Amino acid sequence: MNRAAPLATVTEDGPKAAGRANVPPPVPRPPPATDQGRAAVPQEEPRPPTATIAGQTGSEGSTEPDAAPAVTITGHTGLDEDTKSITSIIDTARPKVRDCYRAQAKSKPDAAGSLKVIFDIDAKGRVSDVKIKPISAYSQPWWDKNFETCVGAAYRKLEFPSSSSSRTTAEANYFLSALDLRL
């Protein structure tokens, strides 16, 4: 029985090509030089200010975000309260959104999926301009107008602390499925 010879083997001394001496590890390349002879340093594009509510991204002790944060606030909020209280206010809408989903599932049993609720908070802490969109730009809405109205009403009942900012935009993500029908 013929066995093919290995192309390379690894020993305690390092990698060896078949029938050859030790193969040195690859040498890292220096960054390209600029006109002044110095290495070019890539510059990051400036980003608009964003803040993700504490406790809603990543696992405990992790700084890595999950696939879709549950709550995101963009812009300078100017909110006086701690962001954890903002999260707890938004969390009070979750059972109401689940109730809206239960009503939707009665009329459309195959309704399920992800969505994001985008809403504005005015300086007095009132919610306005509630929009519901698919999380993915390539997804189609699986809900009807009654569901949108129900979720909008649930969010408009939320009351946030007053702020010095004229308006803050916030976003909350949901994944609703048959499991939510049993909760």
C-alpha positions in Angstrom: 0.0 0.0 0.0 1.5 3.4 -1.1 1.1 6.2 1.3 1.7 9.8 0.2 4.5 11.5 2.0 3.3 14.4 4.1 4.0 17.9 2.7 5.1 19.2 6.1 5.4 18.0 9.6 5.7 19.9 12.9 8.3 18.9 15.4 9.6 20.4 18.7 12.1 22.3 16.5 9.4 23.9 14.4 7.8 23.1 11.0 9.7 21.0 8.5 8.9 20.6 4.9 9.1 17.0 3.6 12.7 16.4 2.7 13.9 19.9 3.5 15.5 21.7 6.4 13.5 23.7 8.9 11.1 26.2 7.4 11.3 29.6 9.1 8.1 31.3 10.1 6.7 34.0 7.9 8.1 37.5 8.5 5.5 40.2 9.1 5.5 42.9 6.5 5.9 46.5 7.6 3.1 49.0 6.8 3.5 50.9 3.5 5.5 54.1 3.8 4.2 57.6 3.1 5.9 60.4 1.1 7.8 61.4 4.2 9.2 57.9 4.6 7.2 57.2 7.8 4.7 54.3 8.0 1.1 55.2 7.2 -1.2 54.8 10.1 -4.9 54.0 9.2 -7.3 56.7 10.5 -10.8 55.8 11.7 -13.8 57.7 10.3 -15.4 59.8 13.0 -18.7 58.2 14.2 -21.8 59.9 15.5 -22.3 59.6 19.2 -24.2 56.5 20.3 -24.8 54.9 23.6 -26.1 51.4 24.2 -28.0 51.1 27.5 -25.9 49.3 30.1 -26.8 45.7 30.8 -28.3 45.2 27.4 -25.2 44.2 25.3 -22.9 41.4 25.8 -22.8 38.8 28.6 -22.1 39.7 32.2 -18.5 41.0 32.4 -18.2 41.0 28.6 -17.6 44.1 26.5 -18.6 42.3 23.3 -22.1 43.1 22.1 -24.7 40.5 21.4 -26.1 40.1 17.9 -28.8 42.6 18.5 -28.9 44.8 21.6 -32.3 44.9 23.2 -32.2 48.7 23.7 -30.2 51.4 22.0 -30.3 55.1 22.4 -28.6 57.4 19.9 -27.6 61.0 20.1 -26.9 63.1 23.2 -29.6 62.1 25.6 -29.3 64.7 28.2 -31.4 62.4 30.4 -30.7 63.0 34.1 -31.6 59.5 35.3 -29.2 56.5 35.2 -29.4 54.5 32.0 -30.5 51.4 34.0 -33.7 53.2 35.0 -34.3 54.0 31.3 -33.8 50.3 30.5 -36.3 49.3 33.3 -38.8 51.8 31.8 -38.5 50.2 28.4 -38.7 46.8 29.9 -42.2 47.6 31.3 -43.4 47.7 27.7 -42.1 44.1 26.9 -45.2 42.3 28.4 -47.5 44.7 26.6 -45.7 44.0 23.3 -46.0 40.3 24.0 -49.8 40.8 24.5 -49.9 42.6 21.1 -48.1 39.6 19.6 -50.6 37.1 21.1 -53.5 39.1 19.5 -51.6 39.1 16.2 -51.0 35.3 16.4 -54.7 34.7 16.7 -55.4 36.4 13.4 -52.2 35.3 11.7 -50.9 32.0 13.3 -47.6 32.0 11.3 -46.6 35.5 12.6 -43.2 35.4 14.2 -39.9 37.1 13.9 -37.7 40.0 14.8 -38.7 43.7 14.9 -37.4 46.9 16.2 -39.4 49.7 17.8 -37.9 53.1 17.1 -39.4 56.0 19.1 -38.6 59.5 20.2 -38.6 60.8 23.8 -39.3 64.6 24.1 -37.8 66.9 26.8 -40.8 66.2 29.1 -40.2 62.4 28.9 -43.2 61.6 26.7 -42.9 59.1 23.9 -43.8 60.1 20.3 -43.3 59.0 16.8 -43.3 55.3 17.4 -42.2 53.2 14.3 -42.0 49.5 13.9 -39.5 48.0 11.4 -37.9 44.7 10.6 -34.5 44.4 12.2 -33.0 43.3 8.9 -33.3 45.6 5.9 -34.0 42.5 3.8 -36.9 41.3 5.8 -40.6 42.0 5.2 -42.9 43.0 8.1 -44.8 39.9 9.3 -47.3 42.0 11.3 -50.4 43.9 10.4 -51.7 47.5 11.2 -53.5 46.3 14.4 -50.2 45.0 15.8 -48.5 48.4 15.0 -51.3 50.3 16.6 -51.1 48.1 19.7 -47.3 48.4 20.1 -47.5 52.1 19.5 -50.1 52.6 22.2 -47.9 50.5 24.7 -44.9 52.7 24.0 -46.8 56.0 24.1 -47.9 55.1 27.7 -44.2 55.0 28.8 -43.0 58.0 30.9 -39.3 58.8 31.0 -37.5 61.4 33.2 -37.4 65.0 31.9 -34.2 66.0 30.1 -32.4 69.0 28.9 -32.4 67.7 25.4 -35.2 68.6 23.0 -35.6 65.1 21.7 -33.9 61.6 22.1 -34.4 58.7 19.7 -34.3 55.2 21.2 -34.7 51.7 19.8 -35.8 48.4 21.3 -35.4 45.1 19.6 -37.7 42.1 19.9 -37.8 38.5 18.7 -41.3 37.1 19.0 -42.1 33.4 18.5 -44.5 30.7 19.6 -42.6 30.5 22.9 -44.0 34.0 23.7 -47.5 32.6 23.3 -46.9 30.3 26.3 -45.4 32.9 28.6 
